[in-house]
Amino acid sequence: MIRVIAIDDEPAALRRTDKLLRTFDGVEVCGLYDSPKKFLEYALTSPDAFELALIDMEMPGLHGLELARRLRDVRPEVRVVFATAYEEFAREAFDVEALDYLLKPMTEEQLARALSRCKKQVGIQAGAAAAPAVSVRSFGPFSVIATGEAPMRFRNSKSRELLAYLHERGGRPVGKARIVEELWPEGDPERAQVILHSTVYQLRKDLEAYGLADVVEHSKTAGGGYCLRWPFAIDDDAVEFDLACREFERSASLTPVLRAIRLYGDGYLAGSGYGWAAPRQAELEIKYSELLEATVDAYVRAGRYDLALAPLQKGVRLLPLEERLHAKMIALLLLSGREADAKRYFELVSDLLEEPDGDASNGLDFPRIRANPVSFF
């Protein structure tokens, strides 16, 4: 499926483009914008993915070429096709690596050619696999949800925790002694073994009642243990988060960052109290803070200081003793023209970070930040 957004300041041309796009199989029109600034705001703030942007050239407020350059800064993976009545911009169009340059009035044959090129570049093939029937959610409270169904019900909290624990192990067998140690750390080992067998039995019943049989397997390795064997591909938010982070490392695009931030939500197994999950929670919290900071930096580079404020506030709440983030907050307030707020924030944070001997932290220097706030991003 190719997801397309069209931008044209002429409503009639936009309607015609929409009508043409909808004649093609495997194409989803996910946005129509008559304002380049509104589209750019969407591209900066929305985690939704799209593969192709159809951009008009001559538009008031922001020329199509400049819009394409700004789009490439934040979403370099998106392909651009220009649709215009003017031939003279063709060379400049390919300077911004446009996939195609279509002259208005755009024909079905021209559009088919551009869509075919886009499909080849993004590697989308006809007959892609159907979406997974079951979603496993590890961000927030742990849950298992079948498409179109209510979340799976667990008879007791330990059944839910055991499934979350085995799922976190990614299909690797875990010995019974290790499971007992991590899920019943304070209990009597012999009694805990009995409780484990009872919990496994109950978990299997819960899964079977939800239409998921033979998911928990007994393993003979490591003195006997258990592992998960999902009978089909599942939609796993923890896996999607890791994939989005790796995509960001490869492409430096803001799109996977926004997707990962949305997936993270309230945090990995938030509110569960699972002691065994603490190392993974800490690891993902650090990654989440890095993603927030990357979002802030991207928005500042795009001159969208208003959009940078919310993710920076989240980052500061997450790491309240991180001087670098406080320096960025002061710099952002200065860039936004809020010098009085920046000064008050500096004074507040200086008290918070004051050294035990009474000296102010050396990491925050208001005159230095005010002299060149952009350098902090």
Secondary structure, 3 states (H helix, E strand, C coil): CEEEEEECCCHHHHHHHHHHHCCCCCEEEEEEECCHHHHHHHHHHCCCCCCEEEEECCCCCCCHHHHHHHHHHHCCCCEEEEEECCHHHHHHHHHCCCCEEEECCCCHHHHHHHHHHHHHHHCCCCCCCCCCCEEEECECCCEEEECCCCECCCCCHHHHHHHHHHHHCCCCCEEHHHHHHHHCCCCCHHHHHHHHHHHHHHHHHHHHHCCCCCCEEEECHHHCEEEECCCCCCEEHHHHHHHHHHHHHHHCCHHHHHHHHHHHCCCECCCCCCHHHHHHHHHHHHHHHHHHHHHHHHHHHCCCHHHHHHHHHHHHHHCCCCHHHHHHHHHHHHHCCCHHHHHHHHHHHHHHCCCCCCCCCCCCCHHHHHHCHHHHC
